[in-house]
Amino acid sequence: MNLKLRVQLIIVMLLRIILNTMHRMVYPFLTVFARGLGVDVTAISLALAGRNFMGIFGPILTPLANQRGRRFGMLAGITAFTVGVGLVAVHPNLFTLSAALILAILSKSLFDPTIQAYFGDRVAYEQRGTALAITEMSWSIAFILGVPGAGYLISRFGWSAPFPVLAGLGLVMFAVIWRMIPQDDSQDGMDRPDQIITGDSRQNVFALLASTPALAGIFIGLWASAANEMVTLVFGVWLANSFGLQIAALAGASVVIGLSELSGEGLVALTTDRLGKPRAVALGLMGNILASLLLPFIGRTETGALIGLFLFYISFEYMVVSQLPLMTESVPRARATVMAFNLIGFGIGRSLGALLSTFVYLRLGFLPVTLFATLFNLFALVALAEVQKKIIILPHFIAWIKRTFQRD
């Protein structure tokens, strides 16, 4: 990688902290938002489920946006984000918060796959795990810096205080990307080990549907994210109910989780390219299964709960960041489309987890929540076996889909 590309990686990582702060701050402050809005936590969890469900539109929007260049896709994502948080800043209520959550996930559906495709175009596969791990550090840093910052604003000025700040930062993001990414990004003079082919959206979808490893890889993300959402949605409520943690303490817990995820991303940068992407994904899934099973038992004290959450999130982050470079090479000529559909897998998984999580927790307790997470991770391991062609499940399904589209 040349120096300009390395600088772009760092800048994109910093910008994505802003997007991810909006995405992540809802979880630890779920009860705070509900109290501020005068609604039950279930109403917020349903809004989150709706947000995740809207991620299914990513595969429609991202290929269309990328036909006009990678920069257009990035700017479209930033615009959706800024409009969403701006609505809450102007008129904070449950409706505008729900709209902001939906626009935020649509912004990630545009911005994240475009970024992954942009660097996938320019970074050799042998170095791509490290490159994408750098950009994914924004996910954990949002919990280390962004969420505590939001917590400070909430404690001082009320639940809606972070949204005007995020709206202003969205405008800054737009200006930086406009300046940094050339309009014709195929002529930017950067490293380009793979030929960039955006192609026709329909042809790219057909190429994806014809690839068993790509479809199986999407199911890895779907089931693993369902497992993660089962715990993520209720951990703030669980900590508050179990140990009486308030806003500052919940923000502190988010720092612990952020540090665990940052450690996972660092491990990816150090090991995934050396171990091989499928093996790294398997290690992450098995580690997450172990953490899920341990969490209810070691989480009987505040310290034990934080240790359990650390193990849960470091293993998940190691898995998911290892999965991304694996997916970028599954169908290189339809890379943006693949990464968009990969994001829909995560969105469907999170929707499933969000719909089940509070229902299971409020009626059955925390142990069943972690057992569901374990089950979903086992499903993800089955999908990984399909990627490695150790079992055969998908080919007949793929052939049926192809025949259906060809008749149309």
Secondary structure, DSSP 8 states (H G I E B T S, - for coil): --HHHHHHHHHHHHHHHHHHHHHHTTTTTHHHHHHHHT--HHHHHHHHHHHHHHGGGHHHHHHHHHTT-HHHHHHHHHHHHHHHHHHHHHS-SHHHHHHHHHHHHHHHHHHHHHHHHHHHHHS-HHHHHHHHHHHHHHHHHIIIIIHHHHHHHHHHH-TTTHHHHHHHHHHHHHHHHHHHS-SSGGGS----SS------HHHHHHHHHT-HHHHHHHHHHHHHHHHHHHHHHHHHHHHHHHH---HHHHHHHHHHHHHHHHHHHHHIIIIIHHH-HHHHHHHHHHHHHHHHHHHHHHTTSHHHHHHHHHHHHHHHHHHHHHHHHHHHTTSGGGHHHHHHHHHHHHHHHHHHHHHHHHHHHHHH-HHHHHHHHHHHHHHHHHHHHHHTTSS--SHHHHHHHHHHHHH-
